[in-house]
Amino acid sequence: MGACKGVSEGVEPGRRFGFVGRAVLGIIAAVVRRLEVIAMAWVIAGCSPNSSGVGSASGAVGPGEGSEGDGTLDDGDGTLDDGDSSVMTTGADGTADGAPMDSGDGHPVIIISDGPTLDFGSLVINSSLDRLLTITNEGDAEATALQVLGLAGVFSVQGSDCPGTLGPGQSCAVTVSFGPAQFGPHAGELQLAFQDAGMPASASRPLAGLGVGMTGNLVINGGGEEGNGFETPTGWSSAKGAWVTTTTGVMPEQGIRTIVGGWTFSWDPDDYRLHQSISVAPLTTWGDAAGVRFYFRVHHRPATAGEDPTWASLRFLSGEGSVLESQPTATNSTAVWLESTGDWVAPANTHTVQVELACDRTTLYECNGHFDGVEVWAEWNG
């Protein structure tokens, strides 16, 4: 009856329930919209609060999850998806190693034979020895722009048949020569340059060798063949007295001339000394001639028996020019040629070997002592 009464009285239902009804309907609509937003977020994230797929194991939305407001979605592990769609390789433990997936392209691997060091062994100085090395590409891609770089010093490249491009499994040859001019150990390195897919690459092989043996005669003009009776013999310097070369007075021991003391106005009997200095430090790789053996030979005699006795010496000088050792020969006062010889090991810091010819004058102005066939050799055998 009450409802009818209300109607009969002309009161509209909407007016009777307008305020309360509209409030309830508004609340219901807001809840529905909220549920639609949450459902849409689940769909975009690819998960469902009731599913057991990728996402939260409990199916609940974690703190801070959902839209980040910048067009990207939080993936639930505290990091944001950057949307770059890049693929990272994954290690065995399931963690990303940060390296991009391998494209599968190969690489050249250049191998030089006779490793790890090509040792030529001991070789007599001023000679040479060649060795043939094989260059092989053991990789699975071409080595392009292949070059054999030049060597300097005692090692040299004598030849190569290597092409500009060396394919997988292909080989070529390079000839390397060792030609020491110094005693002692020598080292070098053969280098190859090439490109690996446009990027520079290289391969190398260390080289080694030992210079040994004996030099030739280190004395210049040991018989006085170059020069005349008016000037000091070529290659020599006069420390005291006047020295010349001559073809008269005494038959030479070798060749056609001898070195002889000339005339000087002095009463000092030892005023006749002739020198030749030989730089020997460059003979070794260690910077001086320490430990090198030197052989010395000289022929000498006075013109007349009993007058103007002759002798010679081999002197070892330091880098500063001081005499470290002096090795004199016997004195000859006879009228025949005396061959004086000797061999001595150079002391440390020997930079110069000096030959000294000496004539002790007994006559008035001339020291008529003759010298011929002066020779000095150096030897080192390791």
Short mmCIF file of the C-alpha atoms (twelve columns), coordinates in Angstrom:
data_MODEL
# 
_entry.id   MODEL 
# 
loop_
_atom_site.group_PDB 
_atom_site.id 
_atom_site.type_symbol 
_atom_site.label_atom_id 
_atom_site.label_alt_id 
_atom_site.label_comp_id 
_atom_site.label_asym_id 
_atom_site.label_seq_id 
_atom_site.Cartn_x 
_atom_site.Cartn_y 
_atom_site.Cartn_z 
_atom_site.pdbx_PDB_model_num 
ATOM 1   C CA . MET A 1   0.000   0.000   0.000   1 
ATOM 2   C CA . GLY A 2   2.848   2.380   0.841   1 
ATOM 3   C CA . ALA A 3   4.392   1.927   -2.629  1 
ATOM 4   C CA . CYS A 4   1.099   2.438   -4.299  1 
ATOM 5   C CA . LYS A 5   0.483   5.403   -2.155  1 
ATOM 6   C CA . GLY A 6   3.649   6.906   -3.281  1 
ATOM 7   C CA . VAL A 7   2.771   6.343   -6.864  1 
ATOM 8   C CA . SER A 8   -0.696  7.451   -6.469  1 
ATOM 9   C CA . GLU A 9   0.538   10.586  -4.880  1 
ATOM 10  C CA . GLY A 10  2.509   11.243  -8.069  1 
ATOM 11  C CA . VAL A 11  6.089   10.877  -6.667  1 
ATOM 12  C CA . GLU A 12  8.522   9.640   -9.378  1 
ATOM 13  C CA . PRO A 13  10.773  6.647   -8.446  1 
ATOM 14  C CA . GLY A 14  13.880  8.468   -9.617  1 
ATOM 15  C CA . ARG A 15  13.104  11.391  -7.486  1 
ATOM 16  C CA . ARG A 16  12.400  9.192   -4.455  1 
ATOM 17  C CA . PHE A 17  15.705  7.268   -4.817  1 
ATOM 18  C CA . GLY A 18  17.701  9.886   -6.845  1 
ATOM 19  C CA . PHE A 19  20.371  10.826  -4.366  1 
ATOM 20  C CA . VAL A 20  21.108  7.359   -2.958  1 
ATOM 21  C CA . GLY A 21  20.698  5.549   -6.262  1 
ATOM 22  C CA . ARG A 22  22.941  7.798   -8.176  1 
ATOM 23  C CA . ALA A 23  25.652  7.452   -5.485  1 
ATOM 24  C CA . VAL A 24  25.458  3.654   -5.555  1 
ATOM 25  C CA . LEU A 25  25.542  3.547   -9.340  1 
ATOM 26  C CA . GLY A 26  28.580  5.858   -9.357  1 
ATOM 27  C CA . ILE A 27  30.453  3.618   -6.952  1 
ATOM 28  C CA . ILE A 28  29.638  0.532   -9.036  1 
ATOM 29  C CA . ALA A 29  30.797  2.247   -12.245 1 
ATOM 30  C CA . ALA A 30  34.094  3.319   -10.632 1 
ATOM 31  C CA . VAL A 31  34.766  -0.206  -9.422  1 
ATOM 32  C CA . VAL A 32  34.047  -1.587  -12.896 1 
ATOM 33  C CA . ARG A 33  36.431  0.916   -14.533 1 
ATOM 34  C CA . ARG A 34  39.139  0.069   -12.004 1 
ATOM 35  C CA . LEU A 35  38.718  -3.639  -12.697 1 
ATOM 36  C CA . GLU A 36  38.931  -2.957  -16.452 1 
ATOM 37  C CA . VAL A 37  42.231  -1.077  -15.988 1 
ATOM 38  C CA . ILE A 38  43.692  -3.871  -13.879 1 
ATOM 39  C CA . ALA A 39  42.527  -6.504  -16.366 1 
ATOM 40  C CA . MET A 40  44.038  -4.529  -19.251 1 
ATOM 41  C CA . ALA A 41  47.392  -4.292  -17.407 1 
ATOM 42  C CA . TRP A 42  47.415  -8.037  -16.891 1 
ATOM 43  C CA . VAL A 43  46.670  -8.659  -20.544 1 
ATOM 44  C CA . ILE A 44  49.477  -6.313  -21.705 1 
ATOM 45  C CA . ALA A 45  51.929  -7.876  -19.264 1 
ATOM 46  C CA . GLY A 46  50.980  -11.284 -20.576 1 
ATOM 47  C CA . CYS A 47  49.892  -12.726 -17.262 1 
ATOM 48  C CA . SER A 48  46.741  -13.439 -15.264 1 
ATOM 49  C CA . PRO A 49  46.238  -13.356 -11.503 1 
ATOM 50  C CA . ASN A 50  44.993  -16.940 -11.786 1 
ATOM 51  C CA . SER A 51  47.635  -18.285 -14.192 1 
ATOM 52  C CA . SER A 52  50.945  -20.057 -13.456 1 
ATOM 53  C CA . GLY A 53  52.917  -18.591 -16.456 1 
ATOM 54  C CA . VAL A 54  55.760  -16.039 -16.589 1 
ATOM 55  C CA . GLY A 55  55.388  -13.381 -13.935 1 
ATOM 56  C CA . SER A 56  54.808  -13.410 -10.227 1 
ATOM 57  C CA . ALA A 57  54.625  -16.918 -8.897  1 
ATOM 58  C CA . SER A 58  51.851  -15.964 -6.516  1 
ATOM 59  C CA . GLY A 59  49.800  -14.319 -9.214  1 
ATOM 60  C CA . ALA A 60  49.736  -11.061 -7.229  1 
ATOM 61  C CA . VAL A 61  50.856  -7.754  -8.631  1 
ATOM 62  C CA . GLY A 62  54.140  -6.788  -6.922  1 
ATOM 63  C CA . PRO A 63  54.907  -3.382  -5.459  1 
ATOM 64  C CA . GLY A 64  55.558  -0.767  -8.086  1 
ATOM 65  C CA . GLU A 65  54.477  -3.016  -10.974 1 
ATOM 66  C CA . GLY A 66  52.326  -1.798  -13.828 1 
ATOM 67  C CA . SER A 67  52.607  1.115   -16.170 1 
ATOM 68  C CA . GLU A 68  55.642  3.337   -15.681 1 
ATOM 69  C CA . GLY A 69  54.012  6.232   -17.512 1 
ATOM 70  C CA . ASP A 70  56.715  6.330   -20.251 1 
ATOM 71  C CA . GLY A 71  55.309  3.736   -22.556 1 
ATOM 72  C CA . THR A 72  57.350  0.872   -21.021 1 
ATOM 73  C CA . LEU A 73  56.264  -1.704  -18.492 1 
ATOM 74  C CA . ASP A 74  58.063  -2.825  -15.392 1 
ATOM 75  C CA . ASP A 75  58.916  -6.485  -15.781 1 
ATOM 76  C CA . GLY A 76  58.744  -7.211  -12.102 1 
ATOM 77  C CA . ASP A 77  62.508  -7.686  -11.435 1 
ATOM 78  C CA . GLY A 78  63.278  -4.078  -10.590 1 
ATOM 79  C CA . THR A 79  64.488  -3.122  -14.104 1 
ATOM 80  C CA . LEU A 80  62.670  -1.454  -16.962 1 
ATOM 81  C CA . ASP A 81  62.277  -2.939  -20.395 1 
ATOM 82  C CA . ASP A 82  64.094  -0.539  -22.747 1 
ATOM 83  C CA . GLY A 83  62.148  -1.683  -25.747 1 
ATOM 84  C CA . ASP A 84  65.215  -2.147  -28.002 1 
ATOM 85  C CA . SER A 85  64.352  -5.782  -28.846 1 
ATOM 86  C CA . SER A 86  68.099  -6.759  -28.685 1 
ATOM 87  C CA . VAL A 87  68.951  -10.416 -28.087 1 
ATOM 88  C CA . MET A 88  71.653  -11.315 -25.551 1 
ATOM 89  C CA . THR A 89  73.325  -14.689 -25.226 1 
ATOM 90  C CA . THR A 90  72.819  -16.478 -21.943 1 
ATOM 91  C CA . GLY A 91  75.401  -18.363 -19.964 1 
ATOM 92  C CA . ALA A 92  74.998  -21.847 -18.531 1 
ATOM 93  C CA . ASP A 93  73.813  -20.403 -15.215 1 
ATOM 94  C CA . GLY A 94  71.033  -18.533 -16.951 1 
ATOM 95  C CA . THR A 95  72.613  -15.099 -16.519 1 
ATOM 96  C CA . ALA A 96  73.170  -12.788 -19.475 1 
ATOM 97  C CA . ASP A 97  76.880  -12.526 -20.336 1 
ATOM 98  C CA . GLY A 98  76.504  -9.205  -22.139 1 
ATOM 99  C CA . ALA A 99  77.893  -10.464 -25.465 1 
ATOM 100 C CA . PRO A 100 75.833  -10.420 -28.651 1 
ATOM 101 C CA . MET A 101 75.026  -13.702 -30.288 1 
ATOM 102 C CA . ASP A 102 77.903  -14.905 -32.576 1 
ATOM 103 C CA . SER A 103 77.170  -14.264 -36.217 1 
ATOM 104 C CA . GLY A 104 78.987  -17.485 -37.107 1 
ATOM 105 C CA . ASP A 105 81.723  -15.823 -39.237 1 
ATOM 106 C CA . GLY A 106 85.183  -17.472 -39.169 1 
ATOM 107 C CA . HIS A 107 88.651  -15.981 -38.593 1 
ATOM 108 C CA . PRO A 108 92.094  -16.548 -40.125 1 
ATOM 109 C CA . VAL A 109 94.801  -18.070 -37.902 1 
ATOM 110 C CA . ILE A 110 98.301  -17.480 -39.316 1 
ATOM 111 C CA . ILE A 111 100.969 -19.926 -38.102 1 
ATOM 112 C CA . ILE A 112 104.712 -19.456 -38.790 1 
ATOM 113 C CA . SER A 113 106.846 -22.604 -38.680 1 
ATOM 114 C CA . ASP A 114 110.012 -23.233 -36.643 1 
ATOM 115 C CA . GLY A 115 108.559 -21.986 -33.378 1 
ATOM 116 C CA . PRO A 116 108.611 -20.841 -30.732 1 
ATOM 117 C CA . THR A 117 111.938 -19.255 -31.827 1 
ATOM 118 C CA . LEU A 118 113.813 -19.764 -35.094 1 
ATOM 119 C CA . ASP A 119 117.411 -20.296 -33.877 1 
ATOM 120 C CA . PHE A 120 120.119 -20.210 -36.553 1 
ATOM 121 C CA . GLY A 121 122.708 -21.458 -34.047 1 
ATOM 122 C CA . SER A 122 126.389 -20.461 -34.236 1 
ATOM 123 C CA . LEU A 123 127.609 -18.929 -37.472 1 
ATOM 124 C CA . VAL A 124 131.026 -17.556 -38.444 1 
ATOM 125 C CA . ILE A 125 130.921 -13.779 -38.741 1 
ATOM 126 C CA . ASN A 126 130.852 -12.274 -42.237 1 
ATOM 127 C CA . SER A 127 129.103 -15.354 -43.612 1 
ATOM 128 C CA . SER A 128 125.374 -16.016 -44.044 1 
ATOM 129 C CA . LEU A 129 122.826 -18.795 -43.663 1 
ATOM 130 C CA . ASP A 130 119.308 -19.017 -45.159 1 
ATOM 131 C CA . ARG A 131 116.293 -20.733 -43.583 1 
ATOM 132 C CA . LEU A 132 112.922 -21.435 -45.215 1 
ATOM 133 C CA . LEU A 133 109.824 -20.793 -43.085 1 
ATOM 134 C CA . THR A 134 106.322 -22.041 -43.904 1 
ATOM 135 C CA . ILE A 135 103.362 -19.696 -43.390 1 
ATOM 136 C CA . THR A 136 100.005 -21.487 -42.970 1 
ATOM 137 C CA . ASN A 137 96.458  -20.238 -42.463 1 
ATOM 138 C CA . GLU A 138 94.966  -22.727 -40.002 1 
ATOM 139 C CA . GLY A 139 91.797  -20.673 -39.529 1 
ATOM 140 C CA . ASP A 140 88.426  -20.851 -41.262 1 
ATOM 141 C CA . ALA A 141 88.483  -17.517 -43.086 1 
ATOM 142 C CA . GLU A 142 90.791  -15.681 -45.491 1 
ATOM 143 C CA . ALA A 143 93.727  -13.568 -44.353 1 
ATOM 144 C CA . THR A 144 93.688  -10.601 -46.708 1 
ATOM 145 C CA . ALA A 145 96.263  -7.859  -47.408 1 
ATOM 146 C CA . LEU A 146 99.015  -10.232 -46.254 1 
ATOM 147 C CA . GLN A 147 102.455 -8.588  -46.052 1 
ATOM 148 C CA . VAL A 148 105.886 -9.826  -44.965 1 
ATOM 149 C CA . LEU A 149 107.456 -6.891  -43.147 1 
ATOM 150 C CA . GLY A 150 111.134 -6.140  -43.768 1 
ATOM 151 C CA . LEU A 151 113.884 -6.988  -41.299 1 
ATOM 152 C CA . ALA A 152 116.867 -4.868  -40.292 1 
ATOM 153 C CA . GLY A 153 120.381 -5.686  -39.148 1 
ATOM 154 C CA . VAL A 154 121.805 -9.206  -39.273 1 
ATOM 155 C CA . PHE A 155 118.470 -10.786 -40.273 1 
ATOM 156 C CA . SER A 156 116.914 -10.152 -43.668 1 
ATOM 157 C CA . VAL A 157 114.073 -11.452 -45.848 1 
ATOM 158 C CA . GLN A 158 115.600 -12.931 -48.981 1 
ATOM 159 C CA . GLY A 159 112.388 -14.001 -50.679 1 
ATOM 160 C CA . SER A 160 108.673 -14.756 -50.311 1 
ATOM 161 C CA . ASP A 161 105.984 -16.366 -52.432 1 
ATOM 162 C CA . CYS A 162 103.126 -15.357 -50.135 1 
ATOM 163 C CA . PRO A 163 100.087 -13.950 -51.993 1 
ATOM 164 C CA . GLY A 164 98.038  -10.998 -50.850 1 
ATOM 165 C CA . THR A 165 95.238  -13.328 -49.738 1 
ATOM 166 C CA . LEU A 166 95.874  -16.630 -47.947 1 
ATOM 167 C CA . GLY A 167 92.806  -18.832 -47.717 1 
ATOM 168 C CA . PRO A 168 91.976  -21.435 -45.062 1 
ATOM 169 C CA . GLY A 169 94.409  -24.380 -45.250 1 
ATOM 170 C CA . GLN A 170 96.733  -22.589 -47.691 1 
ATOM 171 C CA . SER A 171 100.505 -22.163 -47.153 1 
ATOM 172 C CA . CYS A 172 103.333 -20.071 -48.552 1 
ATOM 173 C CA . ALA A 173 107.072 -19.730 -47.868 1 
ATOM 174 C CA . VAL A 174 109.421 -16.988 -46.644 1 
ATOM 175 C CA . THR A 175 113.238 -17.202 -46.780 1 
ATOM 176 C CA . VAL A 176 115.058 -15.490 -43.900 1 
ATOM 177 C CA . SER A 177 118.845 -14.978 -43.842 1 
ATOM 178 C CA . PHE A 178 121.213 -14.583 -40.871 1 
ATOM 179 C CA . GLY A 179 124.505 -12.778 -41.625 1 
ATOM 180 C CA . PRO A 180 126.349 -11.658 -38.466 1 
ATOM 181 C CA . ALA A 181 129.223 -9.197  -38.593 1 
ATOM 182 C CA . GLN A 182 129.686 -9.123  -34.809 1 
ATOM 183 C CA . PHE A 183 130.634 -11.667 -32.188 1 
ATOM 184 C CA . GLY A 184 127.896 -12.548 -29.716 1 
ATOM 185 C CA . PRO A 185 124.155 -13.247 -29.587 1 
ATOM 186 C CA . HIS A 186 121.773 -11.645 -32.060 1 
ATOM 187 C CA . ALA A 187 117.979 -11.381 -31.891 1 
ATOM 188 C CA . GLY A 188 115.274 -10.256 -34.278 1 
ATOM 189 C CA . GLU A 189 111.630 -10.865 -35.169 1 
ATOM 190 C CA . LEU A 190 109.887 -11.786 -38.403 1 
ATOM 191 C CA . GLN A 191 106.522 -10.030 -38.603 1 
ATOM 192 C CA . LEU A 192 103.525 -10.608 -40.869 1 
ATOM 193 C CA . ALA A 193 100.664 -8.124  -41.189 1 
ATOM 194 C CA . PHE A 194 97.226  -9.038  -42.556 1 
ATOM 195 C CA . GLN A 195 93.548  -8.246  -42.186 1 
ATOM 196 C CA . ASP A 196 90.861  -10.305 -40.492 1 
ATOM 197 C CA . ALA A 197 87.495  -9.270  -41.973 1 
ATOM 198 C CA . GLY A 198 88.829  -5.762  -42.519 1 
ATOM 199 C CA . MET A 199 90.432  -5.479  -39.083 1 
ATOM 200 C CA . PRO A 200 94.270  -5.292  -38.736 1 
ATOM 201 C CA . ALA A 201 96.009  -8.392  -37.365 1 
ATOM 202 C CA . SER A 202 99.563  -9.747  -37.211 1 
ATOM 203 C CA . ALA A 203 101.724 -12.800 -36.574 1 
ATOM 204 C CA . SER A 204 105.408 -12.987 -35.639 1 
ATOM 205 C CA . ARG A 205 108.295 -15.373 -35.061 1 
ATOM 206 C CA . PRO A 206 111.323 -14.493 -32.838 1 
ATOM 207 C CA . LEU A 207 114.735 -15.031 -34.476 1 
ATOM 208 C CA . ALA A 208 118.063 -15.820 -32.794 1 
ATOM 209 C CA . GLY A 209 121.652 -16.574 -33.784 1 
ATOM 210 C CA . LEU A 210 125.226 -16.447 -32.479 1 
ATOM 211 C CA . GLY A 211 128.152 -14.817 -34.273 1 
ATOM 212 C CA . VAL A 212 131.448 -16.670 -33.732 1 
ATOM 213 C CA . GLY A 213 134.750 -17.364 -35.482 1 
ATOM 214 C CA . MET A 214 137.741 -15.262 -36.501 1 
ATOM 215 C CA . THR A 215 138.153 -11.981 -38.326 1 
ATOM 216 C CA . GLY A 216 140.545 -11.291 -41.138 1 
ATOM 217 C CA . ASN A 217 143.579 -9.074  -40.671 1 
ATOM 218 C CA . LEU A 218 142.490 -5.891  -38.899 1 
ATOM 219 C CA . VAL A 219 145.681 -3.965  -39.729 1 
ATOM 220 C CA . ILE A 220 145.651 -1.571  -42.682 1 
ATOM 221 C CA . ASN A 221 148.764 -1.555  -44.876 1 
ATOM 222 C CA . GLY A 222 150.738 -3.865  -42.604 1 
ATOM 223 C CA . GLY A 223 153.615 -4.088  -45.065 1 
ATOM 224 C CA . GLY A 224 153.844 -0.436  -46.011 1 
ATOM 225 C CA . GLU A 225 152.908 -1.183  -49.607 1 
ATOM 226 C CA . GLU A 226 150.902 2.052   -49.730 1 
ATOM 227 C CA . GLY A 227 153.092 5.109   -49.248 1 
ATOM 228 C CA . ASN A 228 156.522 6.381   -50.265 1 
ATOM 229 C CA . GLY A 229 159.813 7.585   -48.881 1 
ATOM 230 C CA . PHE A 230 158.504 11.064  -48.129 1 
ATOM 231 C CA . GLU A 231 155.412 10.462  -45.946 1 
ATOM 232 C CA . THR A 232 154.088 8.270   -43.135 1 
ATOM 233 C CA . PRO A 233 152.713 4.946   -44.462 1 
ATOM 234 C CA . THR A 234 148.965 4.941   -45.178 1 
ATOM 235 C CA . GLY A 235 146.920 3.786   -42.165 1 
ATOM 236 C CA . TRP A 236 149.656 4.573   -39.632 1 
ATOM 237 C CA . SER A 237 150.455 7.595   -37.462 1 
ATOM 238 C CA . SER A 238 153.875 8.669   -36.285 1 
ATOM 239 C CA . ALA A 239 154.095 9.092   -32.539 1 
ATOM 240 C CA . LYS A 240 157.814 9.846   -32.599 1 
ATOM 241 C CA . GLY A 241 160.334 10.179  -35.378 1 
ATOM 242 C CA . ALA A 242 159.922 10.159  -39.133 1 
ATOM 243 C CA . TRP A 243 158.600 6.954   -40.709 1 
ATOM 244 C CA . VAL A 244 158.487 6.123   -44.404 1 
ATOM 245 C CA . THR A 245 158.310 3.145   -46.744 1 
ATOM 246 C CA . THR A 246 161.218 1.999   -48.844 1 
ATOM 247 C CA . THR A 247 162.280 -0.521  -51.459 1 
ATOM 248 C CA . THR A 248 166.011 -0.202  -50.791 1 
ATOM 249 C CA . GLY A 249 168.488 -1.317  -48.162 1 
ATOM 250 C CA . VAL A 250 166.765 -4.509  -46.942 1 
ATOM 251 C CA . MET A 251 165.004 -7.202  -48.937 1 
ATOM 252 C CA . PRO A 252 161.308 -7.179  -47.871 1 
ATOM 253 C CA . GLU A 253 159.878 -10.180 -46.080 1 
ATOM 254 C CA . GLN A 254 156.587 -9.726  -47.924 1 
ATOM 255 C CA . GLY A 255 155.675 -7.696  -51.010 1 
ATOM 256 C CA . ILE A 256 158.091 -5.102  -52.375 1 
ATOM 257 C CA . ARG A 257 158.319 -2.547  -49.548 1 
ATOM 258 C CA . THR A 258 159.043 -2.274  -45.836 1 
ATOM 259 C CA . ILE A 259 158.152 0.253   -43.167 1 
ATOM 260 C CA . VAL A 260 161.314 1.940   -41.927 1 
ATOM 261 C CA . GLY A 261 162.371 4.710   -39.550 1 
ATOM 262 C CA . GLY A 262 163.471 7.849   -41.350 1 
ATOM 263 C CA . TRP A 263 165.610 10.787  -40.430 1 
ATOM 264 C CA . THR A 264 165.051 13.062  -37.444 1 
ATOM 265 C CA . PHE A 265 167.132 15.591  -35.594 1 
ATOM 266 C CA . SER A 266 166.988 14.197  -32.089 1 
ATOM 267 C CA . TRP A 267 169.392 12.467  -29.740 1 
ATOM 268 C CA . ASP A 268 166.681 10.494  -27.919 1 
ATOM 269 C CA . PRO A 269 167.161 6.788   -28.716 1 
ATOM 270 C CA . ASP A 270 163.456 5.984   -28.337 1 
ATOM 271 C CA . ASP A 271 162.245 8.728   -30.631 1 
ATOM 272 C CA . TYR A 272 160.956 6.247   -33.224 1 
ATOM 273 C CA . ARG A 273 157.409 4.935   -32.509 1 
ATOM 274 C CA . LEU A 274 154.768 4.211   -35.131 1 
ATOM 275 C CA . HIS A 275 151.121 3.466   -34.184 1 
ATOM 276 C CA . GLN A 276 147.991 2.060   -35.726 1 
ATOM 277 C CA . SER A 277 144.820 2.095   -33.618 1 
ATOM 278 C CA . ILE A 278 142.020 -0.378  -34.383 1 
ATOM 279 C CA . SER A 279 138.546 0.156   -32.949 1 
ATOM 280 C CA . VAL A 280 137.441 -3.278  -31.753 1 
ATOM 281 C CA . ALA A 281 134.377 -2.504  -29.588 1 
ATOM 282 C CA . PRO A 282 132.108 -2.741  -32.689 1 
ATOM 283 C CA . LEU A 283 133.243 -6.358  -33.116 1 
ATOM 284 C CA . THR A 284 130.915 -7.509  -30.326 1 
ATOM 285 C CA . THR A 285 127.257 -7.219  -29.400 1 
ATOM 286 C CA . TRP A 286 128.168 -6.473  -25.777 1 
ATOM 287 C CA . GLY A 287 129.854 -3.130  -26.486 1 
ATOM 288 C CA . ASP A 288 133.570 -3.778  -25.950 1 
ATOM 289 C CA . ALA A 289 136.133 -6.485  -26.747 1 
ATOM 290 C CA . ALA A 290 136.313 -8.060  -23.298 1 
ATOM 291 C CA . GLY A 291 136.984 -11.792 -23.598 1 
ATOM 292 C CA . VAL A 292 137.950 -11.686 -27.281 1 
ATOM 293 C CA . ARG A 293 141.287 -13.274 -28.157 1 
ATOM 294 C CA . PHE A 294 143.679 -11.277 -30.357 1 
ATOM 295 C CA . TYR A 295 146.491 -12.781 -32.404 1 
ATOM 296 C CA . PHE A 296 149.496 -10.616 -33.296 1 
ATOM 297 C CA . ARG A 297 152.289 -11.200 -35.832 1 
ATOM 298 C CA . VAL A 298 155.045 -8.888  -37.057 1 
ATOM 299 C CA . HIS A 299 158.319 -9.312  -38.946 1 
ATOM 300 C CA . HIS A 300 161.113 -6.934  -37.895 1 
ATOM 301 C CA . ARG A 301 164.917 -6.438  -38.109 1 
ATOM 302 C CA . PRO A 302 167.575 -3.708  -38.101 1 
ATOM 303 C CA . ALA A 303 169.450 -2.971  -41.309 1 
ATOM 304 C CA . THR A 304 172.773 -3.826  -39.672 1 
ATOM 305 C CA . ALA A 305 173.458 -6.318  -36.906 1 
ATOM 306 C CA . GLY A 306 173.960 -4.672  -33.536 1 
ATOM 307 C CA . GLU A 307 172.460 -1.361  -34.586 1 
ATOM 308 C CA . ASP A 308 168.977 0.078   -34.077 1 
ATOM 309 C CA . PRO A 309 167.280 -2.905  -32.395 1 
ATOM 310 C CA . THR A 310 163.573 -3.405  -33.237 1 
ATOM 311 C CA . TRP A 311 160.525 -4.673  -31.386 1 
ATOM 312 C CA . ALA A 312 156.720 -4.225  -31.373 1 
ATOM 313 C CA . SER A 313 153.821 -4.435  -28.968 1 
ATOM 314 C CA . LEU A 314 150.072 -4.948  -28.940 1 
ATOM 315 C CA . ARG A 315 148.320 -2.572  -26.556 1 
ATOM 316 C CA . PHE A 316 144.759 -2.712  -25.200 1 
ATOM 317 C CA . LEU A 317 143.189 0.707   -24.634 1 
ATOM 318 C CA . SER A 318 140.052 1.679   -22.725 1 
ATOM 319 C CA . GLY A 319 137.233 3.783   -24.085 1 
ATOM 320 C CA . GLU A 320 138.947 6.765   -22.527 1 
ATOM 321 C CA . GLY A 321 142.241 5.958   -24.267 1 
ATOM 322 C CA . SER A 322 144.209 4.744   -21.262 1 
ATOM 323 C CA . VAL A 323 146.461 1.690   -21.663 1 
ATOM 324 C CA . LEU A 324 144.923 -1.338  -19.927 1 
ATOM 325 C CA . GLU A 325 147.623 -3.818  -20.974 1 
ATOM 326 C CA . SER A 326 150.698 -3.802  -23.219 1 
ATOM 327 C CA . GLN A 327 152.145 -7.003  -24.692 1 
ATOM 328 C CA . PRO A 328 155.641 -6.436  -26.200 1 
ATOM 329 C CA . THR A 329 157.508 -8.830  -28.462 1 
ATOM 330 C CA . ALA A 330 161.147 -9.818  -28.125 1 
ATOM 331 C CA . THR A 331 163.799 -7.364  -29.325 1 
ATOM 332 C CA . ASN A 332 165.746 -8.189  -32.502 1 
ATOM 333 C CA . SER A 333 169.308 -6.932  -32.986 1 
ATOM 334 C CA . THR A 334 170.302 -9.407  -35.686 1 
ATOM 335 C CA . ALA A 335 170.526 -8.726  -39.384 1 
ATOM 336 C CA . VAL A 336 167.789 -11.269 -40.282 1 
ATOM 337 C CA . TRP A 337 164.038 -11.063 -40.149 1 
ATOM 338 C CA . LEU A 338 162.442 -12.159 -36.863 1 
ATOM 339 C CA . GLU A 339 158.790 -13.248 -36.868 1 
ATOM 340 C CA . SER A 340 157.281 -12.331 -33.507 1 
ATOM 341 C CA . THR A 341 153.838 -13.717 -32.598 1 
ATOM 342 C CA . GLY A 342 151.550 -13.784 -29.623 1 
ATOM 343 C CA . ASP A 343 147.906 -14.067 -28.587 1 
ATOM 344 C CA . TRP A 344 146.155 -12.445 -25.657 1 
ATOM 345 C CA . VAL A 345 142.613 -12.119 -24.356 1 
ATOM 346 C CA . ALA A 346 141.430 -8.547  -24.197 1 
ATOM 347 C CA . PRO A 347 140.627 -7.236  -20.709 1 
ATOM 348 C CA . ALA A 348 137.274 -5.683  -19.820 1 
ATOM 349 C CA . ASN A 349 136.499 -2.254  -21.286 1 
ATOM 350 C CA . THR A 350 138.834 -2.756  -24.242 1 
ATOM 351 C CA . HIS A 351 137.635 -0.461  -27.014 1 
ATOM 352 C CA . THR A 352 140.826 -0.112  -29.033 1 
ATOM 353 C CA . VAL A 353 143.726 -2.396  -29.915 1 
ATOM 354 C CA . GLN A 354 146.851 -0.466  -30.818 1 
ATOM 355 C CA . VAL A 355 149.863 -1.791  -32.712 1 
ATOM 356 C CA . GLU A 356 153.124 -0.071  -31.823 1 
ATOM 357 C CA . LEU A 357 156.291 -0.458  -33.912 1 
ATOM 358 C CA . ALA A 358 159.469 0.551   -32.065 1 
ATOM 359 C CA . CYS A 359 163.035 1.198   -33.199 1 
ATOM 360 C CA . ASP A 360 165.680 2.156   -30.645 1 
ATOM 361 C CA . ARG A 361 168.076 4.354   -32.607 1 
ATOM 362 C CA . THR A 362 171.796 3.928   -32.016 1 
ATOM 363 C CA . THR A 363 173.149 5.783   -35.074 1 
ATOM 364 C CA . LEU A 364 173.227 9.523   -35.482 1 
ATOM 365 C CA . TYR A 365 169.967 10.639  -37.077 1 
ATOM 366 C CA . GLU A 366 168.320 7.578   -38.625 1 
ATOM 367 C CA . CYS A 367 166.735 4.578   -36.971 1 
ATOM 368 C CA . ASN A 368 167.289 2.022   -39.663 1 
ATOM 369 C CA . GLY A 369 164.790 -0.551  -38.363 1 
ATOM 370 C CA . HIS A 370 162.493 -2.339  -40.814 1 
ATOM 371 C CA . PHE A 371 159.000 -3.822  -40.295 1 
ATOM 372 C CA . ASP A 372 156.895 -5.961  -42.593 1 
ATOM 373 C CA . GLY A 373 153.821 -8.233  -42.575 1 
ATOM 374 C CA . VAL A 374 152.088 -6.765  -39.501 1 
ATOM 375 C CA . GLU A 375 148.805 -8.621  -38.763 1 
ATOM 376 C CA . VAL A 376 146.166 -8.705  -36.031 1 
ATOM 377 C CA . TRP A 377 143.199 -11.125 -35.884 1 
ATOM 378 C CA . ALA A 378 140.346 -11.370 -33.398 1 
ATOM 379 C CA . GLU A 379 138.633 -14.635 -32.404 1 
ATOM 380 C CA . TRP A 380 135.582 -15.500 -30.268 1 
ATOM 381 C CA . ASN A 381 133.787 -18.846 -30.114 1 
ATOM 382 C CA . GLY A 382 131.195 -18.268 -27.447 1 
# 
